[in-house]
Amino acid sequence: MKPSVALHRIKEALGLDRAAVRKIYELEAYPIDEARLDAILRNPSSQRGKGADYEELGVFLDGLIHLLRGEVRRRPAEDAEIVLDNNLILKKLRVALQLREMDVETIFELADAPMSPAKIRDLFRAPGHPKFLPCTDGTLERFFEGLAEYCHDLPSLKRLS
């Protein structure tokens, strides 16, 4: 999934406003000016200019974890290259929101896309594992749909806006 679409869908699902997104970037000491923030927050379907890139999405997800779970003590080396794919987006959201397997199952059910616990576990496996299941754009989209409903009334997310 394009990073600008993923960031927009996460922002919408969690009900984050501009101030919350700015705070998330600030927690990661990521320099972002107002024009760039405007471009990132713009709906990707009406993009005039460049939306979020993979680095900005990765920083956003790390900042969300920082905001909701506290500062991460062990980080990869600065020069370590991390490929941000749909599976990693899903993993980072699971960590940030402290989702258990049952929660993820509920989220997919809310999107009318039930998924077995075994398939859910396979989404979170390491890429080299024999049962690893790549997360398709459609699967991630359905997760975002269910997440919006799941998070709608969570008091812990109300404090972000």
C-alpha positions as CSV (number, residue, x, y, z in Angstrom):
1,M,0.0,0.0,0.0
2,K,1.3,3.5,-0.8
3,P,2.6,5.1,2.4
4,S,0.5,8.2,1.9
5,V,-2.7,6.1,1.7
6,A,-1.6,4.0,4.8
7,L,-0.9,7.1,6.9
8,H,-4.2,8.8,5.9
9,R,-6.2,5.6,6.7
10,I,-4.4,5.3,10.1
11,K,-5.1,8.9,10.9
12,E,-8.7,8.6,9.9
13,A,-9.2,5.2,11.8
14,L,-7.7,6.6,15.0
15,G,-9.4,10.0,14.6
16,L,-6.2,11.9,14.8
17,D,-6.2,15.6,14.2
18,R,-3.4,17.8,12.9
19,A,-2.1,18.6,16.4
20,A,-1.9,14.9,17.3
21,V,0.0,14.1,14.1
22,R,2.4,17.0,14.7
23,K,3.0,15.7,18.3
24,I,3.7,12.2,17.0
25,Y,6.4,13.5,14.7
26,E,7.8,15.8,17.4
27,L,8.2,12.8,19.7
28,E,10.5,11.2,17.2
29,A,12.4,14.5,16.8
30,Y,11.5,14.5,13.1
31,P,11.8,17.9,11.5
32,I,8.6,18.7,9.6
33,D,7.4,22.2,8.5
34,E,3.8,23.3,8.1
35,A,3.8,22.9,4.3
36,R,5.1,19.4,4.5
37,L,2.6,18.5,7.2
38,D,-0.2,19.9,5.0
39,A,1.0,17.7,2.1
40,I,1.1,14.6,4.3
41,L,-2.3,15.2,5.8
42,R,-4.0,15.9,2.5
43,N,-6.4,13.1,1.3
44,P,-4.3,10.9,-1.0
45,S,-7.1,10.7,-3.6
46,S,-6.8,14.5,-4.1
47,Q,-3.0,14.7,-3.9
48,R,-1.5,17.9,-5.3
49,G,2.1,17.2,-4.8
50,K,3.8,14.4,-2.9
51,G,2.2,12.7,0.0
52,A,4.0,10.8,2.8
53,D,6.9,8.6,1.8
54,Y,8.0,5.4,3.5
55,E,10.4,7.2,5.9
56,E,7.6,9.6,7.0
57,L,5.2,6.7,7.5
58,G,7.8,4.8,9.5
59,V,8.6,7.7,11.7
60,F,4.8,8.3,12.2
61,L,4.3,4.6,13.3
62,D,7.3,4.8,15.6
63,G,6.0,8.0,17.1
64,L,2.6,6.5,17.6
65,I,4.2,3.6,19.5
66,H,6.2,6.2,21.5
67,L,3.0,8.2,22.3
68,L,0.9,5.2,23.3
69,R,3.4,2.9,24.8
70,G,6.3,5.1,25.9
71,E,9.8,5.5,24.6
72,V,11.3,2.5,22.9
73,R,14.6,1.8,24.6
74,R,16.2,-0.5,22.0
75,R,16.2,0.9,18.5
76,P,17.9,-0.5,15.3
77,A,21.2,1.0,14.3
78,E,20.8,4.3,12.4
79,D,22.3,2.7,9.3
80,A,20.1,-0.4,9.5
81,E,17.7,-0.5,6.5
82,I,14.2,-1.5,7.4
83,V,11.8,-2.3,4.6
84,L,8.4,-1.0,5.6
85,D,5.8,-3.3,4.1
86,N,2.2,-4.0,4.9
87,N,3.1,-6.7,7.4
88,L,5.4,-4.3,9.3
89,I,2.7,-1.6,9.3
90,L,0.3,-4.1,10.8
91,K,2.9,-5.2,13.4
92,K,3.7,-1.6,14.4
93,L,0.0,-0.8,14.8
94,R,-0.5,-3.9,16.9
95,V,2.3,-2.9,19.2
96,A,1.2,0.8,19.4
97,L,-2.4,-0.1,20.2
98,Q,-1.5,-3.1,22.4
99,L,-3.7,-5.4,20.3
100,R,-3.9,-9.1,21.2
101,E,-4.8,-11.8,18.7
102,M,-8.5,-11.6,19.8
103,D,-8.5,-7.9,19.2
104,V,-7.1,-8.3,15.7
105,E,-9.7,-11.0,15.0
106,T,-12.4,-8.7,16.2
107,I,-11.1,-5.9,13.9
108,F,-11.3,-8.1,10.9
109,E,-14.8,-9.2,11.9
110,L,-15.9,-5.6,12.2
111,A,-14.8,-5.1,8.6
112,D,-16.9,-8.1,7.5
113,A,-13.7,-10.0,6.7
114,P,-13.3,-12.6,9.3
115,M,-9.9,-14.2,9.6
116,S,-8.9,-17.3,11.5
117,P,-6.5,-17.1,14.5
118,A,-4.0,-19.2,12.5
119,K,-4.1,-16.8,9.5
120,I,-3.7,-13.8,11.9
121,R,-0.6,-15.5,13.5
122,D,0.8,-16.1,10.0
123,L,0.5,-12.3,9.2
124,F,2.8,-11.6,12.2
125,R,5.5,-14.2,11.5
126,A,9.0,-13.4,10.3
127,P,9.2,-13.3,6.5
128,G,11.5,-16.4,6.3
129,H,9.1,-18.5,8.3
130,P,7.4,-21.3,6.3
131,K,3.9,-20.2,7.4
132,F,4.5,-16.5,6.8
133,L,1.5,-14.8,5.1
134,P,2.2,-11.6,3.2
135,C,-0.3,-8.9,4.1
136,T,-1.9,-7.7,0.8
137,D,-3.2,-4.2,0.2
138,G,-6.7,-5.6,0.5
139,T,-6.1,-7.2,3.8
140,L,-4.5,-4.0,5.2
141,E,-7.4,-2.0,3.8
142,R,-9.9,-4.3,5.6
143,F,-7.9,-4.0,8.8
144,F,-8.1,-0.2,8.6
145,E,-11.9,-0.4,8.0
146,G,-12.4,-2.6,11.1
147,L,-9.9,-0.5,13.1
148,A,-12.0,2.7,12.5
149,E,-15.0,1.0,14.1
150,Y,-13.0,-0.7,16.8
151,C,-11.3,2.5,17.9
152,H,-14.3,4.8,17.6
153,D,-15.1,4.8,21.3
154,L,-11.7,4.0,22.9
155,P,-11.1,6.5,25.6
156,S,-7.3,6.1,25.4
157,L,-7.4,7.5,21.8
158,K,-9.6,10.5,22.7
159,R,-6.7,12.1,24.5
160,L,-4.7,12.3,21.3
161,S,-6.9,14.9,19.7
